[in-house]
Amino acid sequence: MKTSPPWILASASPRRAEILEMLGIAFDVQPAHIDESVIPGEAPGEHVERLARGKAAAISSLHPGRVVVAGDTVVTIDGEILGKPVDEDEAVRMLLRLAGRGHEVFSALAVAEGTRSAGILHSGVRSTRVHFRSFGEGTARAYVETGEPMDKAGAYGIQGLGAVLVEGIEGDYTGVVGLPVPLLLELSAAIGFAYRFPK
């Protein structure tokens, strides 16, 4: 992967930034601000891919010659998308709904390289099944009081204290965090960037 000029991460997510840093990819951060409303009837995978593509395209158009990576992640249970909680009570309700059950996490990525006249953009979606252990309101509320769940889809972060709630996963851990590495490598290769381990 090219390291100069650096990539652009079209996201303010510190979790996505940490994954790129772990891989040794140089990048700048420029969050994209688009409408993230769910379109009625839109499936979770379609929703996250549409948003990832929209974010990548918005930032790529501003920076010809730069590679832009954008992503979006949602938690779903019983066919319903769980976004970020609006307050602590909603976070507790979300967690209790997930307790003792399995749910799906959908993560999409879009990788774009813009030119002055057009550009190329590739995207994809991965899903991972996460199983929560059983717990009650006391545990849910204690976790919410840490503040960690408030900016996260489904009201938990698997890479932080939320790991205590998780019994197991089926699929890609990095997809649950929000930047599925196997998909990133696939999409970057599609635009001609082969990953190289940092020296």
C-alpha positions as CSV (number, residue, x, y, z in Angstrom):
1,M,0.0,0.0,0.0
2,K,1.2,3.5,-0.7
3,T,2.3,5.4,2.3
4,S,3.0,8.7,0.5
5,P,0.8,10.6,0.2
6,P,-1.0,9.2,3.2
7,W,-4.4,7.7,2.9
8,I,-7.4,9.6,4.2
9,L,-9.7,8.1,6.8
10,A,-13.1,9.6,6.3
11,S,-14.2,8.8,9.8
12,A,-13.8,10.3,13.3
13,S,-13.8,6.8,14.8
14,P,-10.8,6.2,17.0
15,R,-11.3,2.5,16.6
16,R,-10.9,2.6,12.9
17,A,-7.9,4.8,13.3
18,E,-6.3,2.3,15.7
19,I,-6.7,-0.5,13.2
20,L,-5.0,1.5,10.4
21,E,-2.2,2.4,12.8
22,M,-1.8,-1.2,13.8
23,L,-1.4,-2.1,10.1
24,G,1.3,0.5,9.7
25,I,-0.8,2.5,7.1
26,A,-0.1,6.3,7.1
27,F,-3.2,8.3,7.0
28,D,-4.8,11.7,7.7
29,V,-8.3,12.0,9.2
30,Q,-11.1,13.9,7.5
31,P,-14.5,12.9,8.7
32,A,-17.3,12.9,6.2
33,H,-20.6,14.4,7.2
34,I,-23.6,12.9,5.4
35,D,-27.2,12.1,6.3
36,E,-27.1,8.7,8.0
37,S,-30.8,8.1,8.2
38,V,-32.1,4.7,7.4
39,I,-34.3,4.5,4.2
40,P,-37.5,2.6,4.9
41,G,-37.2,-1.0,3.8
42,E,-33.4,-0.8,3.6
43,A,-31.6,-3.9,4.7
44,P,-28.8,-3.5,7.2
45,G,-26.1,-4.5,4.7
46,E,-27.4,-2.1,2.1
47,H,-27.6,0.7,4.7
48,V,-24.0,0.5,5.8
49,E,-22.6,0.1,2.3
50,R,-24.6,3.1,1.0
51,L,-23.2,5.2,3.9
52,A,-19.6,4.0,3.4
53,R,-19.8,4.7,-0.3
54,G,-21.3,8.2,0.3
55,K,-18.6,9.1,2.8
56,A,-15.8,7.9,0.6
57,A,-17.1,9.7,-2.4
58,A,-17.6,12.9,-0.6
59,I,-14.0,13.1,0.7
60,S,-12.4,11.6,-2.4
61,S,-13.9,14.4,-4.6
62,L,-12.0,16.9,-2.5
63,H,-8.6,15.1,-2.8
64,P,-7.6,13.9,-6.2
65,G,-4.8,11.3,-6.1
66,R,-5.4,10.3,-2.5
67,V,-6.8,7.0,-1.3
68,V,-9.9,7.4,0.9
69,V,-11.3,4.7,3.2
70,A,-14.7,5.1,4.8
71,G,-16.8,2.7,6.8
72,D,-20.1,2.3,8.7
73,T,-21.2,-0.3,11.2
74,V,-24.6,-1.2,12.7
75,V,-25.8,-3.8,15.2
76,T,-29.0,-5.7,14.3
77,I,-31.3,-7.9,16.4
78,D,-34.7,-9.3,15.4
79,G,-34.3,-7.5,12.1
80,E,-34.0,-4.1,13.7
81,I,-31.0,-1.7,13.4
82,L,-29.6,-0.5,16.7
83,G,-27.8,2.8,16.3
84,K,-26.0,4.8,18.9
85,P,-28.1,5.3,22.1
86,V,-29.5,8.8,22.6
87,D,-29.2,8.6,26.4
88,E,-28.2,6.3,29.2
89,D,-31.6,4.7,29.6
90,E,-31.8,3.8,25.9
91,A,-28.3,2.3,26.2
92,V,-29.4,0.1,29.1
93,R,-32.5,-1.0,27.2
94,M,-30.3,-1.9,24.2
95,L,-27.9,-3.9,26.3
96,L,-30.7,-5.8,28.0
97,R,-32.2,-6.7,24.7
98,L,-28.9,-8.2,23.6
99,A,-28.2,-10.0,26.9
100,G,-28.1,-13.8,26.6
101,R,-28.6,-13.7,22.9
102,G,-26.8,-13.5,19.6
103,H,-27.0,-10.6,17.2
104,E,-25.4,-9.5,13.9
105,V,-22.9,-6.7,13.3
106,F,-22.7,-5.4,9.8
107,S,-19.6,-3.4,8.8
108,A,-19.1,-1.9,5.3
109,L,-16.0,-0.3,3.9
110,A,-15.5,1.8,0.8
111,V,-12.1,2.6,-0.7
112,A,-11.9,5.3,-3.3
113,E,-9.1,7.0,-5.3
114,G,-10.2,10.2,-6.9
115,T,-9.0,12.1,-10.0
116,R,-9.9,15.5,-11.1
117,S,-12.5,14.2,-13.6
118,A,-13.7,11.0,-12.0
119,G,-12.4,8.2,-9.8
120,I,-12.7,4.6,-8.8
121,L,-14.6,3.3,-5.8
122,H,-15.0,-0.2,-4.5
123,S,-17.1,-1.3,-1.5
124,G,-18.3,-4.4,0.4
125,V,-20.0,-5.6,3.5
126,R,-19.1,-8.2,6.1
127,S,-21.3,-9.5,8.9
128,T,-20.2,-11.1,12.2
129,R,-22.4,-12.9,14.8
130,V,-21.8,-11.8,18.4
131,H,-23.1,-13.8,21.4
132,F,-23.7,-11.9,24.7
133,R,-23.6,-13.7,28.0
134,S,-26.7,-13.4,30.3
135,F,-26.7,-10.4,32.6
136,G,-29.2,-8.2,34.4
137,E,-30.0,-4.5,34.6
138,G,-27.3,-3.9,37.3
139,T,-24.5,-5.0,35.0
140,A,-26.0,-3.1,32.1
141,R,-26.3,0.1,34.1
142,A,-22.8,-0.2,35.6
143,Y,-21.4,-0.6,32.1
144,V,-23.3,2.4,30.8
145,E,-22.1,4.5,33.7
146,T,-18.5,4.1,32.4
147,G,-19.5,6.2,29.4
148,E,-18.1,3.8,26.9
149,P,-21.4,2.7,25.2
150,M,-22.7,6.2,24.4
151,D,-21.0,6.7,21.0
152,K,-21.3,3.1,19.8
153,A,-23.8,1.3,17.7
154,G,-25.7,-1.2,19.9
155,A,-24.3,0.5,23.0
156,Y,-21.1,-1.5,23.4
157,G,-17.5,-1.6,22.3
158,I,-16.1,-5.1,22.0
159,Q,-12.5,-3.7,22.0
160,G,-13.0,-2.1,25.4
161,L,-14.9,-2.8,28.6
162,G,-17.8,-4.2,26.5
163,A,-15.6,-7.3,26.0
164,V,-16.9,-8.4,29.5
165,L,-20.4,-8.8,28.0
166,V,-19.3,-11.0,25.1
167,E,-19.5,-14.8,25.2
168,G,-18.2,-15.4,21.7
169,I,-18.2,-14.4,18.1
170,E,-18.6,-16.1,14.7
171,G,-16.7,-14.1,12.1
172,D,-14.2,-11.3,12.0
173,Y,-13.4,-9.4,15.2
174,T,-12.1,-6.4,13.3
175,G,-15.5,-6.2,11.6
176,V,-17.2,-5.8,15.0
177,V,-14.7,-3.1,15.9
178,G,-15.7,-1.3,12.7
179,L,-12.9,-1.8,10.1
180,P,-12.9,-5.4,8.8
181,V,-9.2,-6.0,7.8
182,P,-9.8,-8.8,5.3
183,L,-12.3,-6.6,3.4
184,L,-9.9,-3.6,3.5
185,L,-7.2,-5.7,1.9
186,E,-9.6,-7.0,-0.8
187,L,-10.8,-3.5,-1.6
188,S,-7.4,-1.9,-1.6
189,A,-6.1,-4.6,-3.9
190,A,-9.0,-3.9,-6.3
191,I,-7.7,-0.3,-6.8
192,G,-4.1,-1.5,-7.2
193,F,-2.7,-1.3,-3.7
194,A,-1.1,-4.5,-2.4
195,Y,-0.5,-4.5,1.4
196,R,3.1,-4.7,2.6
197,F,4.1,-5.3,6.2
198,P,5.8,-2.2,7.6
199,K,9.5,-2.3,8.0
